[in-house]
């Protein structure tokens, strides 16, 4: 946005920047980044004149975008929007995680980790984060800061979750300039040691399906073009076995489906469609099988 960001709203600056970067690449991502920024900004300061002015302009921009994207199901249906942002964030996370575990440390993967964490922030516009996404967000922010600091100090980062326990991240970390905006002050948003996810065993972090080789990484994540530190052997994609009982599925007896069952089945179908956008066949099959089982048996 052309309007200068008031200092009281610094916490949303990177979410707004991510929205701006996706203006043409993926307007849905841009829309939800700005929606998150507006909602968070209202909680931070909606009373001082400069903040109110900024937030009103942001609201106007969101209204305009909503009209322009009115035919897009990711805007008109929350389930589809949630799946779009979640899949996008996790694909970016997986790109960075693959680079990290392969020993390829560079600015693009640092930014990918950090941007993934911002998009997982954005998921909160749909409700409370799942425990899995909470852990991915925490891990991605730590990784971005940890790898940046290692490279800045001439040290070789450790791949994967080894050594991550006890690391803190700075929520004001600036991926564009490779530095923390306020290095002398601890971030007020560091996750408390006794809060959710404290004492996390990052060795057991649940990496989503497709971690071995995401089919398509998001458009703005450039692939590393330098000499890799450790060459990686491609891993075959694992396609789940289709349950033969579902091939000619029909409803069994007097199955009574509740409104919640229909909603869950719809959710699985939407997730499958979103997975196919990224050519993630395995994830699509799994979700479609869940929907079929629910519709034919009334059970998951």
C-alpha positions in Angstrom: 0.0 0.0 0.0 1.2 3.5 -0.7 0.0 4.8 2.7 2.9 4.7 5.2 2.5 2.1 8.0 2.1 3.7 11.4 4.7 2.5 13.9 2.0 1.1 16.2 1.1 -1.4 13.4 4.7 -2.7 12.7 3.6 -6.2 13.7 1.7 -6.6 10.4 4.3 -5.1 8.1 5.6 -8.5 6.8 2.0 -9.8 6.2 1.2 -6.7 4.2 4.5 -7.1 2.2 3.6 -10.7 1.5 0.2 -9.6 0.3 1.8 -7.1 -2.0 4.2 -9.7 -3.4 1.3 -11.9 -4.3 -0.9 -9.2 -5.9 -0.6 -10.7 -9.3 0.9 -14.2 -8.5 -2.0 -15.3 -6.3 -4.7 -12.7 -5.5 -6.3 -15.1 -3.0 -3.1 -15.2 -0.9 -2.9 -11.4 -1.2 -6.5 -11.0 -0.1 -6.2 -13.1 3.0 -2.8 -11.6 4.0 -4.5 -8.2 4.0 -7.6 -9.5 5.8 -5.3 -10.9 8.5 -3.4 -7.6 8.7 -6.6 -5.6 9.0 -8.0 -7.9 11.8 -4.7 -7.8 13.7 -4.3 -4.1 13.1 -7.8 -3.4 14.6 -6.6 -5.2 17.8 -3.3 -3.4 17.9 -4.6 0.2 17.5 -7.8 1.3 15.8 -8.2 4.6 17.8 -5.3 6.9 17.0 -6.0 9.0 13.8 -3.1 7.6 11.8 -3.9 4.0 12.5 -7.6 4.5 11.9 -6.9 6.2 8.6 -4.5 3.4 7.5 -7.0 0.6 8.5 -9.9 2.3 6.7 -7.9 2.4 3.5 -7.0 -1.2 4.0 -10.7 -2.1 4.5 -11.6 -0.2 1.3 -8.9 -2.2 -0.6 -10.3 -5.5 0.8 -13.8 -4.6 -0.3 -12.5 -3.8 -3.8 -10.6 -7.1 -4.0 -13.6 -9.1 -2.7 -15.8 -7.7 -5.5 -13.1 -8.4 -8.1 -12.7 -12.0 -6.8 -16.3 -12.6 -6.1 -16.5 -15.6 -8.4 -13.5 -17.3 -6.8 -14.6 -20.1 -4.4 -11.5 -19.5 -2.3 -13.0 -16.1 -1.4 -16.7 -17.0 -1.3 -16.3 -20.3 0.7 -14.2 -20.4 3.9 -13.4 -24.1 3.6 -11.9 -23.6 0.1 -10.1 -20.5 1.2 -8.6 -22.3 4.2 -7.5 -25.2 2.0 -5.9 -22.8 -0.5 -3.9 -20.9 2.1 -2.9 -24.0 4.1 -1.7 -25.9 1.0 0.2 -22.9 -0.3 1.9 -22.3 3.1 2.8 -26.0 3.5 4.2 -26.3 -0.1 6.4 -23.3 0.7 7.4 -24.9 4.0 8.2 -28.2 2.3 10.4 -26.5 -0.3 12.4 -24.8 2.5 12.5 -28.0 4.6 13.8 -30.1 1.7 16.5 -27.6 1.0 17.4 -27.5 4.7 17.5 -31.3 5.1 19.6 -31.5 1.9 22.2 -29.1 3.3 21.4 -26.3 0.8 21.3 -23.1 2.8 20.6 -19.9 1.0 18.5 -16.7 1.1 15.6 -18.1 -0.9 15.0 -21.0 1.5 15.3 -18.6 4.5 12.6 -16.4 3.0 10.5 -19.5 2.2 10.6 -20.7 5.8 9.7 -17.2 7.1 6.9 -16.6 4.5 5.4 -20.0 5.3 5.2 -18.9 8.9 3.5 -15.7 7.9 0.9 -17.6 5.9 0.3 -19.9 8.8 -0.4 -16.8 10.8 -2.9 -15.8 8.2 -4.8 -19.1 8.7 -6.0 -17.7 12.0 -8.6 -15.7 10.1 -10.5 -19.0 9.7 -10.3 -19.9 13.4 -7.8 -21.3 15.8 -4.7 -23.0 14.3 -4.5 -26.8 14.4 -1.8 -28.1 16.7 0.1 -29.3 13.6 0.0 -25.9 11.9 1.0 -24.3 15.2 4.1 -26.4 15.3 4.9 -25.8 11.7 4.7 -22.1 12.2 6.9 -22.2 15.3 9.4 -24.4 13.6 9.5 -22.3 10.4 10.1 -19.0 12.3 12.9 -20.6 14.3 14.5 -22.0 11.3 14.5 -18.7 9.4 16.2 -16.9 12.2 18.6 -19.7 13.1 19.9 -20.3 9.5 20.2 -16.5 8.9 22.2 -16.1 12.1 24.5 -19.0 11.2 25.2 -17.7 7.8 25.7 -14.2 9.0 28.3 -15.5 11.6 30.0 -17.7 9.1 28.8 -20.9 10.7 27.4 -24.0 9.0 23.7 -24.5 10.1 22.6 -27.9 11.3 20.0 -29.5 9.0 16.6 -30.6 10.2 15.4 -30.1 13.8 18.7 -31.0 15.5 19.6 -28.3 18.0 16.4 -26.3 17.5 15.2 -26.8 21.1 15.7 -23.6 23.1 16.1 -21.4 20.0 14.0 -18.2 19.9 12.9 -16.3 16.9 12.5 -12.6 16.4 9.0 -11.8 15.1 10.4 -8.6 13.6 12.9 -10.6 11.5 13.3 -8.9 8.1 13.7 -11.4 5.3 14.1 -8.7 2.7 17.2 -7.2 4.4 18.4 -10.3 6.2 18.3 -8.8 9.6 16.1 -8.4 12.7 14.5 -5.0 12.8 15.1 -4.7 16.6 18.0 -7.0 17.4 18.6 -5.4 20.7 15.1 -6.2 22.1 13.5 -9.6 22.6 10.3 -9.9 20.6 7.1 -9.7 22.7 5.7 -12.5 20.5 8.2 -15.2 21.4 6.3 -18.3 22.4 6.5 -18.8 26.1 8.3 -21.8 27.4 5.2 -23.0 29.3 2.8 -22.3 26.5 1.4 -24.5 23.8 4.2 -26.4 22.1 6.7 -25.8 24.9 9.3 -28.6 25.2 8.5 -29.6 21.7 10.4 -32.5 20.3 11.1 -31.2 16.8 12.5 -34.6 15.8 8.9 -35.8 15.8 7.3 -32.9 14.0 4.7 -34.1 11.6 5.7 -33.2 8.0 2.7 -33.2 5.7 2.2 -35.6 2.8 4.5 -34.7 -0.1 7.5 -33.7 1.9 9.7 -36.0 -0.1 9.2 -34.0 -3.3 6.5 -31.4 -3.7 5.2 -31.5 -7.3 5.1 -27.7 -7.8 6.5 -25.2 -5.4 4.8 -21.8 -5.2 5.6 -19.4 -8.0 7.6 -17.0 -5.9 10.0 -19.5 -4.5 13.0 -19.6 -6.8 14.9 -22.8 -7.0 18.5 -22.8 -5.8 20.8 -22.6 -8.8 24.2 -22.8 -7.1 26.3 -25.9 -6.4 24.4 -28.0 -3.8 26.3 -29.0 -0.7 24.9 -32.5 -0.7 23.3 -33.9 -3.8 19.9 -35.5 -3.2 18.7 -38.6 -4.8 15.1 -38.3 -6.0 12.6 -40.3 -4.0 9.6 -42.0 -5.8 6.2 -40.5 -5.0 4.1 -42.8 -2.8 0.6 -43.1 -4.2 -1.8 -44.5 -1.6 -3.5 -47.8 -2.4 -7.2 -47.3 -3.3 -9.5 -49.2 -1.0 -11.2 -51.8 -3.4 -14.4 -51.6 -1.4 -14.8 -48.0 -2.5 -14.4 -48.6 -6.2 -18.1 -49.4 -6.6 -19.3 -47.5 -3.5 -23.0 -47.2 -2.7 -24.6 -46.3 0.5 -24.9 -49.2 2.9 -28.4 -49.9 4.3 -30.1 -47.2 6.3 -27.2 -44.8 6.7 -28.4 -41.6 8.2 -26.0 -38.7 7.5 -26.1 -35.6 9.7 -25.5 -32.1 8.5 -22.1 -32.3 10.1 -21.3 -35.4 8.0 -22.2 -33.5 4.8 -20.0 -30.6 5.8 -17.1 -33.0 6.5 -17.5 -34.8 3.2 -17.6 -31.4 1.4 -14.4 -30.4 3.2 -12.6 -33.6 2.1 -13.7 -33.0 -1.5 -12.5 -29.4 -1.4 -9.1 -30.4 0.1 -8.8 -33.0 -2.7 -9.5 -30.4 -5.4 -6.9 -28.0 -3.8 -4.3 -30.8 -3.6 -4.8 -31.4 -7.4 -3.9 -27.8 -8.0 -0.4 -28.7 -6.8 -0.5 -32.1 -8.6 -0.4 -33.8 -5.2 -2.2 -37.0 -6.3 -1.6 -38.9 -3.1 -3.2 -36.3 -0.9 -6.2 -36.0 -3.3 -6.8 -39.7 -3.3 -6.7 -39.9 0.5 -9.2 -37.1 0.9 -11.6 -38.5 -1.7 -11.4 -41.9 0.0 -12.3 -40.3 3.3 -15.3 -38.5 1.7 -16.5 -41.8 0.0 -16.2 -43.8 3.2 -18.1 -41.2 5.2 -20.9 -40.9 2.7 -21.3 -44.7 2.3 -20.9 -45.8 5.9 -21.6 -42.7 8.0 -18.2 -43.2 9.7 -14.7 -41.9 9.1 
